[in-house]
Amino acid sequence: MSSSGEGRKEGCTESSHKKNSKRPKYSRFTQQELPACKPILTPPWVVEIEQQYDADCIPTDYRNDKVGYIQSVTTNKTCILRLTVPKQMKSPIYVYYQLENFYQNHRRYVKSRNDKQLRSKAHEQSTSGCDPEATLASPDKAVIVPCGLIAWSLFNDTFQFSYDSKLVDVSKKNIAWDSDRKHKFGSDVYPQNFQSGGLIGGGQLNASMPLNEQENLIVWMRTAALPTFRKLYGKIEQDLYANQELSITVQNNYNTYSFGGKKSLVLSTTSWIGGKNDFLGVGYLTVGGLSLSFAVGFILVYILKPRTIGDPSYLSWNRNPAGHLTT
């Protein structure tokens, strides 16, 4: 009897303890186990491939005469590059050509164009500012359209992409700014006498196509501010996958060898804030670091060698005309 009584007593004690406990009753709501959407921030990283090709596309026999190779009309300028895609690249994939040590910001180069001629057929005879590429040599003196050194030096390397023996289409539509196509290059202006002189500078233009449709020219004529720059060549409108090997047939026509320039091919995706560009980050960190260094320097100078406070009684407005101090 005593044993069963003790058992009933212990059971009552445990029951009363549960009733007096402040622990909430278990439920999926209190334990936050209900189905819910839990978004995790996964920012889309920009995938970029860069391949310099100016040295690789020179045959072994011409390694010591690169300028002679690029200027010769008989040498084969075809070159094959192979790129491996490191990560999946979702379309559109932007194809750029990158030039180094090319000063498009040179004062004479930037001014060597005529915007009126580019804009309207009514001004196609306007060549002011275009020397030395304004007209053909004597005796014809025919006007060059578009005139000037910028158009004359048009980039003319070409790239053809393929993988598994299948061509990859590169679209060259909508690669220029809308404002340039609509307002700076005319729909009634056609190339005339372009690259017809004794010295050929760069690419050719389609004489049957108006300037506002020749977007490779429009992109090139928006001059760069720095000697290393990229310009859009086209867009690949299909996805590329990790470890996919691309074969690129390059026509190595553009002469960067005579001035020590470099050429690279760049494939890049973009995010909602644009493509990959380290310039702003480096610039902000550099300016911030210099500002911090100057601030610390001024503080140290102030602490170690403070400037003596001047006596205001010696100021000129505290003196009378006779040179005596005022009272």
C-alpha contacts under 8 A as a table, 3 or more apart, distances in Angstrom:
res1	aa1	res2	aa2	distance
1	M	4	S	5.31
1	M	5	G	6.13
2	S	5	G	5.04
2	S	6	E	6.18
3	S	6	E	5.16
3	S	7	G	6.29
4	S	7	G	4.97
4	S	8	R	6.23
5	G	8	R	5.13
5	G	9	K	6.19
6	E	9	K	5.00
6	E	10	E	6.25
7	G	10	E	5.19
7	G	11	G	6.24
8	R	11	G	5.14
8	R	12	C	6.20
9	K	12	C	5.19
9	K	13	T	6.25
10	E	13	T	5.03
10	E	14	E	6.32
11	G	14	E	5.21
11	G	15	S	6.15
12	C	15	S	5.07
12	C	16	S	6.08
13	T	16	S	5.22
13	T	17	H	6.15
14	E	17	H	5.03
14	E	18	K	6.39
15	S	18	K	5.26
15	S	19	K	6.40
16	S	19	K	5.02
16	S	20	N	6.19
17	H	20	N	5.17
17	H	21	S	6.05
18	K	21	S	5.15
24	P	30	T	7.91
26	Y	30	T	6.85
26	Y	31	Q	7.24
27	S	30	T	5.44
27	S	31	Q	6.27
28	R	31	Q	5.17
28	R	32	Q	5.90
28	R	33	E	4.84
28	R	34	L	5.86
29	F	32	Q	5.08
29	F	33	E	6.21
29	F	34	L	6.08
30	T	33	E	7.80
44	P	271	S	6.26
45	W	271	S	7.09
46	V	268	S	7.05
46	V	269	T	5.50
46	V	270	T	5.56
46	V	271	S	6.35
46	V	275	G	6.52
46	V	276	K	6.31
47	V	87	K	6.94
47	V	88	Q	7.91
47	V	89	M	6.49
47	V	268	S	5.77
47	V	269	T	5.60
47	V	270	T	7.80
48	E	266	V	7.10
48	E	267	L	5.61
48	E	268	S	4.29
48	E	269	T	6.56
48	E	276	K	7.76
49	I	85	V	7.48
49	I	266	V	5.57
49	I	267	L	5.08
49	I	268	S	6.39
50	E	264	S	6.68
50	E	265	L	5.75
50	E	266	V	4.41
50	E	267	L	6.52
51	Q	83	L	7.95
51	Q	264	S	5.35
51	Q	265	L	5.24
51	Q	266	V	6.44
52	Q	55	A	7.67
52	Q	56	D	7.88
52	Q	262	K	7.42
52	Q	263	K	5.77
52	Q	264	S	3.90
52	Q	265	L	6.23
53	Y	56	D	5.07
53	Y	57	C	5.88
53	Y	81	L	7.83
53	Y	263	K	6.10
53	Y	264	S	5.66
53	Y	265	L	7.30
54	D	57	C	5.60
54	D	58	I	7.05
54	D	252	N	7.74
54	D	262	K	6.07
54	D	263	K	5.30
54	D	264	S	7.19
55	A	58	I	5.63
56	D	59	P	7.84
57	C	77	K	7.85
57	C	78	T	7.80
57	C	79	C	5.46
57	C	80	I	7.84
57	C	252	N	6.88
58	I	62	Y	6.44
58	I	63	R	6.31
58	I	66	K	6.98
58	I	69	Y	7.79
59	P	62	Y	5.50
59	P	63	R	6.53
60	T	63	R	5.37
61	D	64	N	7.67
62	Y	65	D	4.96
62	Y	66	K	5.73
62	Y	68	G	7.81
62	Y	69	Y	6.21
63	R	66	K	5.84
65	D	68	G	5.32
65	D	69	Y	6.35
66	K	69	Y	5.06
66	K	70	I	6.29
66	K	257	Y	6.35
67	V	70	I	5.28
67	V	71	Q	6.07
67	V	255	N	7.47
67	V	257	Y	5.72
67	V	258	S	5.81
68	G	71	Q	5.27
68	G	72	S	5.99
69	Y	72	S	5.39
69	Y	75	T	6.50
70	I	75	T	7.75
70	I	77	K	7.74
70	I	252	N	7.91
70	I	253	N	6.60
70	I	254	Y	7.52
70	I	255	N	6.16
70	I	257	Y	7.92
71	Q	255	N	7.55
72	S	75	T	5.91
77	K	250	V	7.94
77	K	251	Q	5.45
77	K	252	N	5.08
77	K	253	N	6.42
78	T	249	T	6.82
78	T	250	V	5.71
78	T	251	Q	4.77
78	T	252	N	6.26
79	C	249	T	5.78
79	C	250	V	4.97
79	C	251	Q	6.33
79	C	252	N	6.87
80	I	247	S	6.85
80	I	248	I	5.66
80	I	249	T	4.72
80	I	250	V	6.07
81	L	247	S	5.85
81	L	248	I	4.99
81	L	249	T	6.48
81	L	250	V	7.31
82	R	245	E	6.79
82	R	246	L	5.60
82	R	247	S	4.73
82	R	248	I	6.19
83	L	245	E	5.66
83	L	246	L	5.10
83	L	247	S	6.61
83	L	248	I	7.86
84	T	242	A	7.89
84	T	243	N	5.68
84	T	244	Q	5.65
84	T	245	E	4.42
84	T	246	L	6.18
85	V	88	Q	7.15
85	V	89	M	7.87
85	V	240	L	7.22
85	V	241	Y	6.57
85	V	242	A	5.26
85	V	243	N	5.14
85	V	244	Q	5.31
85	V	245	E	6.35
85	V	246	L	7.61
86	P	242	A	5.28
86	P	243	N	5.82
87	K	241	Y	6.35
87	K	242	A	4.29
87	K	243	N	7.14
88	Q	239	D	7.35
88	Q	240	L	5.73
88	Q	241	Y	4.23
88	Q	242	A	4.80
89	M	93	I	6.99
89	M	239	D	5.70
89	M	240	L	5.03
89	M	241	Y	6.20
89	M	242	A	7.81
89	M	269	T	6.53
90	K	93	I	6.72
90	K	238	Q	7.06
90	K	239	D	4.60
90	K	240	L	6.50
90	K	269	T	7.02
91	S	236	I	6.64
91	S	237	E	5.27
91	S	238	Q	5.05
91	S	239	D	5.00
91	S	240	L	7.79
91	S	269	T	7.37
92	P	235	K	6.17
92	P	236	I	5.67
92	P	237	E	4.93
92	P	238	Q	6.59
92	P	239	D	7.54
92	P	269	T	6.88
93	I	235	K	5.55
93	I	236	I	4.97
93	I	237	E	6.63
93	I	238	Q	7.56
93	I	239	D	7.72
93	I	267	L	6.59
93	I	268	S	5.74
93	I	269	T	5.07
93	I	270	T	7.90
94	Y	232	L	7.11
94	Y	233	Y	7.79
94	Y	234	G	6.22
94	Y	235	K	4.66
94	Y	236	I	6.43
94	Y	267	L	5.69
94	Y	268	S	5.27
94	Y	269	T	6.17
95	V	232	L	6.08
95	V	233	Y	5.44
95	V	234	G	5.24
95	V	235	K	5.73
95	V	236	I	7.34
95	V	265	L	7.42
95	V	266	V	5.80
95	V	267	L	4.78
95	V	268	S	6.69
96	Y	230	R	6.03
96	Y	231	K	5.41
96	Y	232	L	4.49
96	Y	233	Y	5.04
96	Y	234	G	7.12
96	Y	265	L	6.08
96	Y	266	V	5.00
96	Y	267	L	6.40
97	Y	230	R	5.61
97	Y	231	K	5.67
97	Y	232	L	6.67
97	Y	233	Y	6.42
97	Y	263	K	7.11
97	Y	264	S	5.79
97	Y	265	L	4.89
97	Y	266	V	6.09
98	Q	228	T	7.20
98	Q	229	F	5.64
98	Q	230	R	4.28
98	Q	231	K	6.57
98	Q	262	K	7.98
98	Q	263	K	5.68
98	Q	264	S	4.95
98	Q	265	L	6.28
98	Q	266	V	7.10
99	L	102	F	6.38
99	L	227	P	7.76
99	L	228	T	5.67
99	L	229	F	5.71
99	L	230	R	6.53
99	L	261	G	6.92
99	L	262	K	5.64
99	L	263	K	4.90
99	L	264	S	6.62
100	E	227	P	5.89
100	E	228	T	4.25
100	E	229	F	6.71
100	E	261	G	5.35
100	E	262	K	5.00
100	E	263	K	6.67
101	N	227	P	4.98
101	N	228	T	5.99
101	N	259	F	7.85
101	N	260	G	7.05
101	N	261	G	4.99
101	N	262	K	7.03
102	F	227	P	4.88
102	F	228	T	6.63
102	F	261	G	6.46
103	Y	106	H	5.66
103	Y	224	A	7.98
103	Y	226	L	6.83
103	Y	227	P	4.69
104	Q	109	Y	6.49
104	Q	110	V	6.63
104	Q	223	T	5.69
104	Q	224	A	5.68
104	Q	225	A	6.92
104	Q	226	L	7.43
104	Q	227	P	6.81
105	N	109	Y	6.99
105	N	110	V	6.02
105	N	223	T	6.74
105	N	224	A	6.22
105	N	225	A	5.32
105	N	226	L	6.73
105	N	227	P	7.53
106	H	109	Y	5.24
106	H	110	V	6.04
107	R	110	V	5.35
107	R	111	K	6.35
108	R	111	K	5.33
108	R	112	S	6.20
109	Y	112	S	5.24
109	Y	149	L	6.26
109	Y	150	I	6.54
110	V	113	R	7.44
110	V	150	I	7.19
110	V	223	T	7.10
111	K	129	G	6.51
111	K	130	C	7.70
112	S	129	G	5.39
112	S	130	C	4.61
112	S	131	D	6.73
112	S	147	C	7.90
112	S	148	G	4.65
112	S	149	L	5.43
112	S	150	I	6.46
113	R	127	T	7.76
113	R	128	S	7.94
113	R	129	G	6.00
113	R	130	C	5.02
113	R	146	P	7.87
113	R	147	C	6.04
113	R	148	G	4.52
113	R	149	L	6.96
113	R	150	I	6.77
113	R	151	A	7.76
114	N	117	Q	5.50
114	N	118	L	6.57
114	N	126	S	7.01
114	N	127	T	6.11
114	N	128	S	6.53
114	N	129	G	6.43
114	N	130	C	6.49
114	N	147	C	6.96
114	N	148	G	7.30
115	D	118	L	5.07
115	D	119	R	6.16
115	D	184	K	7.08
116	K	119	R	5.15
116	K	120	S	6.30
116	K	123	H	5.87
116	K	124	E	7.65
116	K	126	S	7.09
117	Q	120	S	5.79
117	Q	121	K	6.80
117	Q	122	A	7.79
117	Q	123	H	4.86
117	Q	124	E	4.58
117	Q	125	Q	7.04
117	Q	126	S	5.72
117	Q	127	T	7.31
117	Q	145	V	7.54
117	Q	146	P	7.21
117	Q	189	V	7.94
118	L	121	K	7.93
118	L	124	E	7.44
118	L	145	V	7.85
118	L	146	P	6.48
118	L	184	K	6.66
118	L	185	F	5.15
118	L	186	G	6.17
118	L	189	V	6.81
118	L	211	L	7.49
119	R	123	H	7.88
119	R	183	H	7.09
119	R	184	K	5.24
119	R	185	F	4.55
119	R	186	G	4.37
119	R	189	V	7.24
120	S	123	H	5.66
120	S	124	E	6.80
120	S	185	F	7.54
120	S	186	G	5.27
120	S	187	S	7.84
120	S	188	D	6.61
120	S	189	V	6.11
121	K	124	E	5.07
121	K	186	G	7.39
121	K	188	D	5.78
121	K	189	V	5.09
122	A	125	Q	7.88
123	H	126	S	5.35
124	E	127	T	7.81
124	E	143	V	7.98
124	E	145	V	6.96
124	E	189	V	7.50
125	Q	143	V	6.38
127	T	130	C	5.50
127	T	131	D	7.86
127	T	134	A	5.52
127	T	135	T	7.89
127	T	143	V	7.52
127	T	147	C	6.63
128	S	131	D	7.50
128	S	134	A	7.71
129	G	148	G	7.40
130	C	133	E	5.66
130	C	134	A	4.92
130	C	147	C	5.67
130	C	148	G	4.07
130	C	149	L	6.96
131	D	134	A	5.12
131	D	148	G	6.28
131	D	149	L	7.76
132	P	135	T	7.95
132	P	148	G	7.04
132	P	149	L	7.47
133	E	136	L	7.70
133	E	144	I	7.23
133	E	147	C	5.73
133	E	148	G	4.89
133	E	149	L	6.16
133	E	152	W	7.32
134	A	143	V	6.29
134	A	144	I	5.69
134	A	147	C	5.17
134	A	148	G	6.06
135	T	141	K	5.26
135	T	142	A	5.29
135	T	143	V	4.44
135	T	144	I	5.21
135	T	147	C	7.73
136	L	140	D	6.55
136	L	141	K	4.84
136	L	142	A	5.30
136	L	143	V	6.59
136	L	144	I	6.91
136	L	193	N	7.61
136	L	196	S	7.65
136	L	197	G	6.19
137	A	140	D	6.49
137	A	141	K	5.58
137	A	142	A	7.91
137	A	197	G	7.34
138	S	141	K	5.33
142	A	193	N	7.38
143	V	147	C	7.82
143	V	192	Q	7.38
143	V	193	N	7.05
144	I	147	C	5.08
144	I	191	P	7.65
144	I	192	Q	5.61
144	I	193	N	5.11
144	I	194	F	5.71
145	V	190	Y	7.20
145	V	191	P	4.94
145	V	192	Q	4.84
145	V	193	N	6.61
145	V	194	F	6.14
146	P	151	A	6.42
146	P	191	P	6.13
146	P	192	Q	7.32
146	P	194	F	6.95
147	C	151	A	6.61
147	C	152	W	7.24
147	C	194	F	7.86
148	G	151	A	5.95
148	G	152	W	6.26
149	L	152	W	4.83
149	L	153	S	6.02
150	I	153	S	5.47
150	I	154	L	6.76
150	I	220	W	7.82
150	I	221	M	6.19
151	A	154	L	5.32
151	A	217	L	7.06
151	A	220	W	7.73
151	A	221	M	6.64
152	W	194	F	7.74
152	W	195	Q	6.85
152	W	200	I	7.69
152	W	201	G	5.32
152	W	202	G	6.13
152	W	203	G	7.68
153	S	201	G	4.81
153	S	202	G	4.72
153	S	203	G	7.21
154	L	201	G	7.20
154	L	202	G	4.81
154	L	203	G	5.09
154	L	204	Q	7.86
154	L	217	L	6.82
154	L	220	W	6.55
155	F	202	G	5.75
155	F	203	G	5.77
155	F	220	W	7.30
155	F	254	Y	6.30
156	N	202	G	5.77
156	N	203	G	4.40
156	N	204	Q	7.67
156	N	253	N	6.19
156	N	254	Y	5.77
157	D	250	V	7.00
157	D	251	Q	5.41
157	D	252	N	5.41
157	D	253	N	5.21
157	D	254	Y	5.71
158	T	250	V	5.69
158	T	251	Q	5.16
158	T	252	N	7.33
159	F	248	I	6.25
159	F	249	T	5.67
159	F	250	V	4.79
159	F	251	Q	6.70
160	Q	167	L	7.67
160	Q	168	V	7.61
160	Q	170	V	7.92
160	Q	248	I	5.40
160	Q	249	T	5.04
160	Q	250	V	6.65
161	F	167	L	5.96
161	F	168	V	5.18
161	F	169	D	7.30
161	F	170	V	7.79
161	F	246	L	6.71
161	F	247	S	5.84
161	F	248	I	4.63
161	F	249	T	6.62
162	S	165	S	6.06
162	S	166	K	5.22
162	S	167	L	4.22
162	S	168	V	5.06
162	S	246	L	5.83
162	S	247	S	5.24
162	S	248	I	6.46
163	Y	166	K	5.33
163	Y	167	L	6.68
163	Y	168	V	7.34
163	Y	244	Q	7.78
163	Y	245	E	6.37
163	Y	246	L	5.01
163	Y	247	S	5.94
168	V	236	I	7.35
169	D	236	I	6.29
169	D	237	E	7.48
170	V	234	G	5.70
170	V	235	K	5.32
170	V	236	I	4.89
170	V	237	E	7.33
171	S	234	G	5.29
171	S	235	K	5.09
171	S	236	I	6.36
171	S	237	E	7.47
172	K	175	I	6.09
172	K	215	E	7.34
172	K	216	N	7.70
172	K	233	Y	6.86
172	K	234	G	4.58
172	K	235	K	6.56
173	K	215	E	7.31
173	K	234	G	7.45
174	N	177	W	7.50
174	N	178	D	7.85
174	N	215	E	7.60
175	I	215	E	6.64
175	I	216	N	7.89
175	I	219	V	7.38
175	I	232	L	6.50
175	I	233	Y	7.47
175	I	234	G	6.42
175	I	235	K	7.85
176	A	180	D	7.09
176	A	181	R	7.08
176	A	215	E	5.76
176	A	216	N	7.69
176	A	218	I	6.28
176	A	219	V	5.42
177	W	180	D	5.30
177	W	181	R	6.49
177	W	219	V	7.84
178	D	181	R	5.17
178	D	182	K	6.07
179	S	182	K	5.30
179	S	183	H	5.69
179	S	184	K	7.24
180	D	183	H	5.49
180	D	184	K	4.86
180	D	185	F	6.45
180	D	218	I	7.07
181	R	184	K	6.15
181	R	185	F	5.58
181	R	186	G	7.72
181	R	212	N	5.03
181	R	213	E	7.39
181	R	215	E	7.85
181	R	218	I	7.37
182	K	185	F	6.61
182	K	186	G	7.44
182	K	212	N	7.16
183	H	186	G	7.29
185	F	189	V	7.66
185	F	211	L	5.80
185	F	212	N	4.84
185	F	218	I	7.82
186	G	189	V	5.30
186	G	210	P	7.05
186	G	211	L	6.13
186	G	212	N	5.54
187	S	210	P	5.34
187	S	211	L	6.45
187	S	212	N	5.49
187	S	213	E	7.66
188	D	210	P	6.04
188	D	211	L	7.86
189	V	210	P	5.37
189	V	211	L	5.90
190	Y	207	A	6.03
190	Y	208	S	6.76
190	Y	209	M	6.28
190	Y	210	P	4.72
190	Y	211	L	5.97
191	P	194	F	6.20
191	P	205	L	6.86
191	P	206	N	7.21
191	P	207	A	5.04
191	P	208	S	7.80
191	P	209	M	7.89
191	P	210	P	7.40
191	P	211	L	7.27
192	Q	207	A	6.81
193	N	196	S	5.40
194	F	197	G	7.88
194	F	204	Q	7.27
194	F	205	L	7.39
195	Q	199	L	7.71
195	Q	200	I	5.50
195	Q	201	G	7.03
195	Q	202	G	7.80
195	Q	203	G	7.96
195	Q	204	Q	6.64
196	S	200	I	7.31
197	G	200	I	6.64
202	G	254	Y	6.55
205	L	214	Q	7.70
206	N	209	M	5.52
206	N	214	Q	7.92
207	A	210	P	7.69
209	M	213	E	6.67
209	M	214	Q	7.11
210	P	213	E	5.72
210	P	214	Q	6.89
211	L	214	Q	5.19
211	L	215	E	7.82
211	L	217	L	7.82
211	L	218	I	7.92
212	N	215	E	6.89
212	N	218	I	7.53
214	Q	217	L	5.71
214	Q	218	I	6.65
215	E	218	I	4.81
215	E	219	V	6.04
216	N	219	V	5.27
216	N	220	W	6.24
216	N	233	Y	7.08
217	L	220	W	5.09
217	L	221	M	6.13
218	I	221	M	5.28
218	I	222	R	6.68
219	V	222	R	5.64
219	V	231	K	6.83
219	V	232	L	7.09
220	W	223	T	6.64
220	W	231	K	7.12
224	A	227	P	7.48
224	A	229	F	6.46
226	L	229	F	6.39
240	L	244	Q	7.00
241	Y	244	Q	5.58
255	N	258	S	6.62
256	T	259	F	5.95
256	T	260	G	6.23
256	T	261	G	4.70
256	T	262	K	6.34
256	T	263	K	7.47
257	Y	260	G	5.08
257	Y	261	G	5.90
257	Y	262	K	7.68
258	S	261	G	7.69
268	S	275	G	7.29
268	S	276	K	7.90
269	T	275	G	6.55
270	T	273	I	7.61
270	T	274	G	5.17
270	T	275	G	4.38
270	T	276	K	7.28
271	S	274	G	5.14
271	S	275	G	6.25
277	N	280	L	7.13
278	D	281	G	5.41
278	D	282	V	6.11
279	F	282	V	5.27
279	F	283	G	5.94
280	L	283	G	4.96
280	L	284	Y	6.00
281	G	284	Y	5.28
281	G	285	L	6.18
282	V	285	L	5.22
282	V	286	T	6.01
283	G	286	T	5.14
283	G	287	V	6.16
284	Y	287	V	5.30
284	Y	288	G	5.92
285	L	288	G	5.07
285	L	289	G	5.91
286	T	289	G	5.15
286	T	290	L	6.21
287	V	290	L	5.17
287	V	291	S	6.11
288	G	291	S	5.11
288	G	292	L	6.16
289	G	292	L	5.14
289	G	293	S	6.15
290	L	293	S	5.04
290	L	294	F	6.20
291	S	294	F	5.23
291	S	295	A	6.16
292	L	295	A	5.05
292	L	296	V	6.21
293	S	296	V	5.25
293	S	297	G	6.12
294	F	297	G	4.96
294	F	298	F	6.13
295	A	298	F	5.27
295	A	299	I	6.28
296	V	299	I	5.12
296	V	300	L	6.24
297	G	300	L	5.20
297	G	301	V	6.22
298	F	301	V	5.12
298	F	302	Y	6.10
299	I	302	Y	5.08
299	I	303	I	6.21
300	L	303	I	5.11
300	L	304	L	5.89
300	L	305	K	7.99
301	V	304	L	5.31
301	V	305	K	5.42
301	V	306	P	6.66
302	Y	305	K	5.61
302	Y	306	P	4.54
302	Y	307	R	7.16
303	I	306	P	5.79
311	D	314	Y	6.03
311	D	315	L	7.75
312	P	315	L	5.42
312	P	318	N	7.76
313	S	318	N	5.87
313	S	319	R	7.94
313	S	325	L	7.59
314	Y	318	N	6.68
314	Y	319	R	7.48
315	L	318	N	5.51
315	L	319	R	7.16
316	S	319	R	5.47
317	W	320	N	7.70
318	N	325	L	6.39
318	N	326	T	6.07
319	R	322	A	7.91
319	R	323	G	5.82
319	R	324	H	5.68
319	R	325	L	4.70
319	R	326	T	5.59
320	N	323	G	5.44
320	N	324	H	5.60
320	N	325	L	6.25
320	N	326	T	6.04
321	P	324	H	7.47
